Amino acid sequence: MTPVCELSALRPDQGVAALLPDGSQVAVFLTAAGTVHALGNIDPFSGAAVMSRGIVGDRGGVPVVVSPVYKQAFELSTGKCLDDPLTGVPVHPVAVRDGIIQVGSP
Amino acid sequence: MTRTLVVVGHGMVGHRLVEALREKDVTGQWRIVVFAEETRPAYDRVALSSYVDNWDAESLSLAPHRDDAVELHLNDQVVHIDRDNKVVRTTSGRAQPYDALVLATGSVPFVPPVPGRDLPGCHVYRTIDDLDGIRATVESARSVGRHAGMVLGGGLLGLEAANALRGMGISPHVVELGPRLMPLQVDEGGGGLLKRLVEKLDLTVHTGTSASSIEQDGERLIAKLSNGVELDLDVVVFSAGIRPRDELARSFGLTVGERGGIIVDKACRTSDQDIYAIGECANLDGMVYGLVAPGYSMAEVVADRLLGGTAEFPGADMSTKLKLLGVDVASFGDAHAKQEGALEVVVNDAVAGTYAKVVVSDDAKTLLGGILVGDASKYMSLRPLVGRPLPGDPVALIGPEGGVELTLPHDAQVCSCHAVTKQHIVDVVNSGEAVDVPGIKACTKAGTGCGSCVPMLKKLLSECGIEQSRALCEHFDHSRADLFEIVRSTGITTFTELITRHGRGLGCDICKPAVASILASLDNGHVLEGEQATLQDTNDRFLANMQRNGTYSVVPRIPGGEITPEKLIVIGEVARDFGLYTKITGGQRIDLFGATVDQLPQIWKRLVDAGFESGHAYGKALRTVKSCVGTTWCRYGVQDSVSLAIELELRYRGLRSPHKLKSAVSGCARECAEARGKDFGIIATENGWNLYVGGNGGFTPRHADLIASDVDTETLIKLIDRFLMFYIRTADRLQRTSTWIESLEGGLDHLRDVIVNDSLGICADLEAAMAKHVDNYADEWRGVLEDPEKLSRFTSFVNAPGTPDPTISFREERGQKVPVLLGVPSVGQAEVSR
């Protein structure tokens, strides 16, 4: 697990990107309900590392982040793309210890 | 083998024939050669009086034939037909062989034999050139402070001509020989109301009389009417009917009618098997039709016949619905109750200014026809019922609200321009081919002609059970306009409060930016303040435009496109120092591409220090106000377009709206700034400014429509204030001004009523809202640079600020860096690492 940032650095529903030691990137979200999610930051449709900049909300009650490039929705808890079930982004394990967010490998 | 069709005349009907034949002739059997007498291709003569709005002949033009199989010769009249050898000859000396010949020579205005009818200042009303001539007379009279006019003829065409004169600032006398205005279409009761309504517009109506002479008195014309009245005039327009142009047919031995018109059969064939005649020059069963719809039907018949079909002229529906001088008039079926035993039922409401009559059969069971004046909204449901059983008490049919709900029979024609039945529309809706009005238009062409059936299309959609839901998304049942009013009236300032009280769930990428835009339009502080930052699309969240590789582009505001050399140098230096790709935009500014999130504040620090501010290229907001150089430099300019463009851009900068807003100002009618392609465009006139609204480029380009002319700068700005605020308050999400205007009940006329005539009494409120926006404007980028909290959000990685995103790389092209396409290996290109 890699420490990424303090929980207090996150604003609800506004993602941030973090760089992992292996060079990969995660998008970290704090939802309004208080849960933290970490997904791969690369949008599979455009290849751009921008998932952290998507709008967080829900689709049919399922919490999602919407890619800012072509607007596909990804389920925050599974990474599954709701617009194209064959596509998705990796989900990273995440933990909060002593107010620090830690992210593992998918 | 390809055969040759020669068409004589390129009016609306000739044009339709060419289009119809080209559409049906899929195997390319016919090559088409058209000879036109006029110097311009076919234009919409029905809308001729609107030419006065902008004097732009282009705006009347019909779609050109984009086709190698069609040859159009303008200004080259056919003068000879050699029927034996099947060759026509033209004024230019051309000899053109034909396999089939179609005469679509139209008609000429009928000028009664009044002494003095050829004096200068006397005109007919038929072509664009005629209107140019009328305009020249009117302007020369105005230069000596005079403006008196007369239209001879109070029928449909006469009132159109009167409308055109009103557009030139003249309140004409209208002289009609018959006992009432529009004697062919309306009866005495309807004509009486029509007269009262048009006299409110300062027209003077003389019925039951005609001009007995016109004499010149210096610069003036004196017209003596047969009832003894003498009128002192500057311009006289004859618009008293038409006569078929059959002289060519007559000279070369084709049979013509006793009272004119080339005799044709139901196939529109003349007495020569290879020659057809269509439109106003044709005489079918003793009738010459002066309306465009029967002409179009004839064109379709001939197109079918040329391809071996057996179509016949179906008979003409002479029903008419139009708005003349702002008054609705409709006439359909047996309007004058000529059928034996026909009964009339009339509701004449002098107070409301409406007149309605239905004509029914002697047993009161069948609808035969009717007349509507003042309010023709029932036309669409009544006309298709002609000849069918009455659906209820005839008084209730035309009575005020609460009347009988009409259901159309399935074979009733809904769109008479394109002959589309209710059944056809219901079929495409039920099969799922069309789910909304644009879909019906695409599938059936219904509603794409005069457009009067569009309300009926909406009604049919809802009858088919298609709810035209206006809910914004799954989280709100309200439309954007409803949400705007909720936010405005409740004073709610956060998305959370709004969705808690008026919606459900967490929100999404549709409602969050829409609400963010509403909050911004209502001046709720910086768009990245507090919760608002989480609502913004990525462009607004980083105040820059995200590009395909996740980098951003930066556009500083350059009001009106005017920039000093010093500021140009600053932009150049910033681009060079940050390694940005630069390109001039279509909006007269400069776009700097390839900036990372971390670089954005550094770039903007430099730009803001040099006096630049955000150009809002990233927002659904005012983008630019383009301008030409105007009177300052240009030899042709008549107003200072640059100063106005700058004033407007500075006034409306930062204004958030349902969609992006673009504008331009041209300093003269040459229109170098392309203002009519903008949401609001301004074109200088010698007397002030013309304001156009609802234009756009993009996927469906559209020219803006004139909404006010010759206004001074102060009035212009008031009108734009009202237009923009009304749009912001009432449009749907991502609805541009053009589709918004189309969606308004009453369209452009309604919009003009609201923002020019203040019909809703909200103009003061709209102006106050805009004044608040102008007062509260602050540069968004300066706001970020001055706030460490906002600034802290512009980092690539929360755990490694300043580290560039390793997935971004560039290569070089034409001396500048461009992105390496992600996931696409670049072969043989030097990569510029960064």
Chai-1 contact restraints between the chains, C-beta under 6 A:
chainA,res_idxA,chainB,res_idxB,connection_type,confidence,min_distance_angstrom,max_distance_angstrom,comment,restraint_id
A,V4,B,N799,contact,1.0,0.0,6.0,A-B,restraint_1
A,C5,B,V798,contact,1.0,0.0,6.0,A-B,restraint_2
A,C5,B,N799,contact,1.0,0.0,6.0,A-B,restraint_3
A,D13,B,T534,contact,1.0,0.0,6.0,A-B,restraint_4
A,Q14,B,T534,contact,1.0,0.0,6.0,A-B,restraint_5
A,V16,B,V798,contact,1.0,0.0,6.0,A-B,restraint_6
A,A17,B,F797,contact,1.0,0.0,6.0,A-B,restraint_7
A,A18,B,F797,contact,1.0,0.0,6.0,A-B,restraint_8
A,A18,B,V798,contact,1.0,0.0,6.0,A-B,restraint_9
A,A18,B,N799,contact,1.0,0.0,6.0,A-B,restraint_10
A,L19,B,F797,contact,1.0,0.0,6.0,A-B,restraint_11
A,L19,B,A800,contact,1.0,0.0,6.0,A-B,restraint_12
A,G23,B,P806,contact,1.0,0.0,6.0,A-B,restraint_13
A,G47,B,L822,contact,1.0,0.0,6.0,A-B,restraint_14
A,G47,B,G823,contact,1.0,0.0,6.0,A-B,restraint_15
A,A48,B,N549,contact,1.0,0.0,6.0,A-B,restraint_16
A,A48,B,G550,contact,1.0,0.0,6.0,A-B,restraint_17
A,A49,B,G550,contact,1.0,0.0,6.0,A-B,restraint_18
A,A49,B,D805,contact,1.0,0.0,6.0,A-B,restraint_19
A,A49,B,T807,contact,1.0,0.0,6.0,A-B,restraint_20
A,V50,B,G550,contact,1.0,0.0,6.0,A-B,restraint_21
A,R53,B,T538,contact,1.0,0.0,6.0,A-B,restraint_22
A,I55,B,D509,contact,1.0,0.0,6.0,A-B,restraint_23
A,I55,B,K512,contact,1.0,0.0,6.0,A-B,restraint_24
A,G57,B,L506,contact,1.0,0.0,6.0,A-B,restraint_25
A,G57,B,G507,contact,1.0,0.0,6.0,A-B,restraint_26
A,G57,B,C508,contact,1.0,0.0,6.0,A-B,restraint_27
A,D58,B,G505,contact,1.0,0.0,6.0,A-B,restraint_28
A,D58,B,L506,contact,1.0,0.0,6.0,A-B,restraint_29
A,V66,B,D509,contact,1.0,0.0,6.0,A-B,restraint_30
A,P68,B,T538,contact,1.0,0.0,6.0,A-B,restraint_31
